[in-house]
């Protein structure tokens, strides 16, 4: 088994006043040659945006982008005419493909919004740009993993242009569960949103991340009530 651990305190950090952003992987002005990507997982940003503020129109291409709102609400507009608000327990996916221009703003004028934005290298380049958005019932991830994003079009799941899976789980203290690779050549990146857990022999706290590859199975013991995000991606060469 191969593993890499990214501690919350070691992440890159940018404070722009209206935006506080933690970078698990190298991003913008933060560069760490040891933290470029994990397989096809390129970016994992933990962003908090002040009320009434946000990112103006900017382009993307040939990247799969997943936005997960943890608290508050995020307003999204793009050059296709899409105008949506992403609430807590909703997830938006974007296949940027040949290119798209969008903006993201806090939907509230007064309350902060906290969301994860995750970039995954695409399986195929220059595809037709595509958005999708879906709400997921948190009751369906109580003491178990709820798959919310998968490679193919499946009922009650969003799909990406990559052999990638995203799973969320809310576990009580004392729970134990095991994870396995989705298929050969796939690694798993575990991001602990909150709480504490032991993964194999390693202790993780809130906002710690751990990537594991070349493994058969690993056991996770929840030591404090915890919320997990698991990202399964191809381990690119």
C-alpha positions, -999 to 999 in steps of 0.1 A, spaced: 0 0 0 11 35 -8 -1 65 12 3 102 16 -11 124 44 -19 161 40 -25 177 74 -50 206 76 -23 229 91 1 222 62 -24 233 35 -17 264 14 -37 294 26 -48 327 9 -67 354 28 -82 381 4 -105 395 31 -137 386 13 -122 351 6 -104 327 28 -91 297 8 -72 266 19 -55 246 -8 -47 209 -2 -29 208 -36 -8 235 -53 -30 262 -66 -27 299 -77 2 314 -57 6 283 -35 31 259 -49 45 228 -32 62 202 -54 52 174 -30 15 184 -33 7 188 -70 -21 162 -73 -32 127 -63 -37 107 -94 -64 125 -114 -74 146 -84 -58 180 -92 -74 206 -68 -92 204 -34 -100 239 -22 -118 247 10 -133 282 4 -152 306 27 -167 337 10 -181 367 28 -217 378 22 -223 396 -10 -189 387 -24 -176 361 -49 -157 352 -80 -164 373 -111 -167 358 -146 -137 335 -154 -130 307 -179 -123 270 -175 -116 243 -200 -108 206 -200 -114 201 -163 -141 183 -143 -152 206 -114 -173 196 -84 -187 221 -59 -199 209 -26 -216 234 -3 -209 228 34 -227 258 49 -246 286 33 -255 289 -4 -236 296 -36 -250 314 -66 -237 303 -100 -241 320 -134 -224 311 -168 -224 320 -204 -249 293 -213 -276 312 -194 -275 289 -164 -284 308 -132 -287 286 -102 -281 285 -64 -263 256 -48 -276 249 -13 -262 228 15 -266 191 7 -265 200 -30 -237 192 -54 -229 208 -87 -207 192 -114 -192 210 -144 -175 194 -174 -156 224 -187 -146 206 -219 -140 230 -248 -145 260 -226 -170 278 -204 -172 311 -186 -189 313 -152 -191 333 -119 -197 321 -84 -210 344 -56 -223 341 -21 -261 339 -24 -264 357 9 -256 394 15 -248 388 52 -239 351 59 -207 334 48 -207 304 25 -182 276 29 -178 251 1 -153 226 -13 -143 230 -50 -126 200 -65 -110 196 -99 -104 163 -116 -85 158 -148 -109 146 -175 -109 112 -192 -116 128 -226 -106 163 -237 -126 189 -256 -160 174 -248 -192 195 -250 -194 216 -218 -220 203 -193 -235 212 -160 -256 192 -136 -268 198 -100 -286 175 -75 -297 175 -39 -288 145 -17 -306 135 14 -281 134 43 -302 107 60 -289 83 33 -253 87 45 -259 81 82 -233 56 94 -226 47 57 -212 60 25 -235 76 0 -221 77 -36 -230 111 -51 -208 112 -82 -198 83 -105 -184 77 -140 -216 67 -157 -251 79 -157 -268 62 -127 -300 70 -110 -297 94 -80 -260 101 -89 -242 128 -108 -217 118 -134 -182 130 -145 -161 127 -176 -137 105 -157 -135 71 -139 -141 89 -106 -164 84 -77 -173 108 -49 -189 95 -16 -201 113 15 -206 98 49 -217 109 84 -206 85 111 -211 84 148 -182 78 172 -174 41 176 -184 32 141 -160 11 119 -161 5 82 -138 -7 55 -131 7 20 -118 -10 -11 -106 3 -45 -135 7 -70 -115 -10 -96 -79 -18 -105 -57 13 -109 -80 34 -87 -67 52 -56 -88 67 -28 -84 102 -13 -101 106 20 -109 141 32 -121 144 68 -146 173 68 -151 172 105 -144 149 135 -117 124 141 -109 90 128 -81 64 125 -74 51 90 -53 20 93 -27 31 118 -30 68 111 -50 93 131 -69 121 111 -85 152 124 -108 177 108 -97 189 73 -68 163 72 -65 144 39 -51 110 31 -44 94 -3 -40 56 -5 -32 35 -36 -21 0 -44 -42 -13 -16 -68 -41 -12 -87 -29 18 -83 -5 47 -104 -1 79 -116 32 92 -124 37 129 -144 67 139 -132 81 172 -153 113 172 -185 120 152 -171 125 117 -181 137 82 -161 121 53 -156 129 17 -140 100 -3 -128 106 -38 -118 76 -59 -97 85 -90 -74 68 -115 -37 69 -104 -23 87 -134 14 81 -144 
